[in-house]
């Protein structure tokens, strides 16, 4: 078993060197994980090797997240100093000792929600890709919260927020979530302002004409993508490249500014 951990530590360093990093990065060398089964440890190591870490704090949080994704809810992570003689000015990959006390694995006890007027409890629960009794996964919970945001955004609740509170049962090794939902208000599509110089004659006119069909509709997370599709913009043009959204809380509208810095059509 000892040889397995030595091999895993070597894998961390060897795989990093093979990537040929152009900048200095920190690489975790996991220590003190003898209580973690190899079946869990191998995918955790593989996940950690897929990223670059430019900050020590970022590295420690990534290690914590990786273990929590496999049910180690109360994992403790301690990032040690850089290895002696490691010179960040001369080396591309700096190994860093990360001591881990994984603790016990926890399972999901359940997920509850505060009252909502727009989705049923079944729909809300279906947003989370984790079944009651499964090992508790921080990653699964994060995906569920993001799906909730998308669900509410599709209805115009652009300021929606969901705050999970955890209830831990250390005897049964379960974690139960109670998610507080703040729906906010429904926003609608407001005005469009076209700035910048036209790269294609008539671009400003086409944009303003196309916007008339959208103004007053419910503003969702797909509105700007749908608008670009409706006006037959180039497929390579992305909303965040040209649009600036400004919510008007008083009038519950979202006003848009588009800058003609590159060809849209």
N, C-alpha and C positions, 0 to 999 in steps of 0.2 A: 504493500500500500504506500509506503514511504516513497518508493520509486515513482509512483504515479504522480505525486505532488511535485517531485523534482522535474518530471517530464512536462507537467503542465506549466511550471514556471519557465522552463526552457522554451516551451511553445510560445509563450507570450513574447519573449525577446526575439526569437527567430522569425516569427511572423511579422513583427514590426520592422526588422531590418530588411526583410524581403520586399517591403512596400516601397522602400527608397524615398523616405520623406525628404522634402526640400527644406523644412523648417524644424526647429527643435520641438519635440513633443515629449510628454511624459507617458510612461507605460507602466501599468500596474503589475506588480509581482505579488500574487495573493499568498498570504501566510496564515497559519493557524486555522486551517479549515478541515482538520481531520474528521470532524463529526459530520461533514457534509458528504453524502453518497456521491460516488463518481458519476452516477446517472444524472444528478443535478449539476455537479460541478463542471462537467465537460461543456454543456451548452452555455453556462454562465461565462466560462472563459472564452468561448467562441464569440459570444455577443460583445464582450469587452474588447476583443481584438479587432472588431470591425470599425472602430472609431479612433480618431486622433484626439489627444487631450493636451490643450495648450496651457491649462491652469490646474494647479493641484486640487483646488476645491471642486472643480468640474470632474476630475478623475474620481474623487471620493464619492461624489453624488452618483456618478455612473455605476460604481461598484454597489452602492446601497440599492439603487434602483434595480440592478440586475438580480440581486439576491431576493428582493421583495417580489419580483416578477415570478419567482418560483416558490412563493409561499412563506419565505423567511421574514415575516412581518416585523419582528423586533430585532433585526440584524443590527449589530454594532460595527462600525467601520472606523478604523484609526489609520490615518495616513502618516507614515513616518517621514523623517527627513530624507533628502536625496542620499543615495549611496555615497560613501566617502570617495573622494577623488573624482567624482562625476563633475565634469566641466561643461556647463550648458553652452559655452561659446565654441566648444570643439566637437561636441557630440550631437548627432541628430536625434538619437533616442536615449532618453534618460530613464533608467529603471527606478521605480519607486516602490518601496515595501508598503503593502496595504494589509494590515492585520484585521481579520474578520472573526467576529464571534457571531455565528449564524443564529444560534438558538433553535427553538422548536419551529416546526412548520405549522402555520395556521390555515384554517379553512374558512370559507365564506359562510357566515351564519344566516345572512339574509340582507336584502336591500329594501328600505322603505322610503317613502317620499312624502313631503308636505303636500297639502291640498293643491290640486291643479284644475283649471277649468277647461283646458284645451286638449289634453291627452289623458287616456285612461291609465290606471296603474299598470295594466298589462303592457301597454305600449311603452311606458316609461321603463319598465323592467326589461323589456326586450331590447333596449338600447345597449345593455351591458352584456358583452360576450363571455360571461362567466356564470356558471350554474351554482346554485346553493349546494354546498358540500364540496365543491372544488377547492383546491388549494388557493388561498387568497393571493390575488395577483394585482399589484399596484398598476401594472401596465394595462390589465383588463379594465380596471376602474377608470383609468385615464381615458381609455378609448370610449367607454360608456359615457363619460361626462362630455366628451367632444361630440358624440352622436346626439346627446340631448341638446347641445348648443345648436347643432345643425337642424334638428327637428323644429326647435322654436324659431330659429332664424327663417326657416321656410314659411313660417306664418307671419313674419314681420316683426317678431320680438328680438330686435337686434341688440338690446341691452340685457338680454336674459343672462342669469347667472345661477349656478348650482353649487352649493357648498356642502360637501359631505362631512358628517360627524361620525367618528368611529366609536363603537362600543366593543371593548375587548374582553373576552372571557378566557382568562389564563388557565382555568381548570379544564375547560372543554377545548381549548386552543382554537377558538373561533373569533372572527371579526364580523360584526354586524354594522351596516351603514344606514344612517338616516340622512337623506339628502334634502336639504332645505332649498326650495325653488323660489327664485324671485323672477317672475315673468316679465315685469315691466310693461311697457305700452307698445302697441302696434304702430310702426312707422310707415309712411307712404313716400312714394317717389316725388321729390321736389323739383327744383329748377336745374337746368343745365347751363353752365357758362363755358364758352369755348374760347380759350386763350391761345396765344402763339401764332406763328405764321403757317399758312397753308402750304403743304408740300405738294398737294394735288388740288387743282382748281375745283372749287365747289364743295370741298370737304366740310367746311363750317356749315353750309346750308344743309347738306345731307345729314349731318349729325343732329342739327336742331329739328329738322323735319321728322327724323326717326324718333326723336325723344318725345314728340307729342303723343305717340301711341303708348308711352310708358308713364308719363307724368300722371300722378294721382293713383297709380296702382299701389298695391302693398309692396313695400321694399323688402326684398329677401336677399339672402346671401348669393343668389344666382342672378339677380337683376342685371348687373353690369355685363356678365357673360352673355345673358340672353339678348341684351341690347346690341352687343357687338355682332352676335350671330344674325340678328334681325336686319342690321344695316349692311350685312355681307362684308364685314371687315376682314382683313387678312387673318388667317388662322394662327399666325405667330404672334399677333398682338394680344397681350394679356392685360386684364383690367388694371392691375396694380402698377403697370408701366405708364399709364396715361391718365388714370382717373384719381381724383382726390375727393373723398367723401366727407361731408360736414353735416352731422346730424343737428337738426334744429329741434331742441327739446320742447320749446314753447309751442311750436306748430306741429310737432310730431311728423316732421318730414326729413328727408335726407337730400341735401343739395349737392350737386356734383360739379366739379371743375375738371375739364379735359384740356390738356396742353398738347397742341399739335407739334410735338418735337420730332416726330418720325412719321413716315407714311402709314396711314391707317387702312386705306383701301387698296 
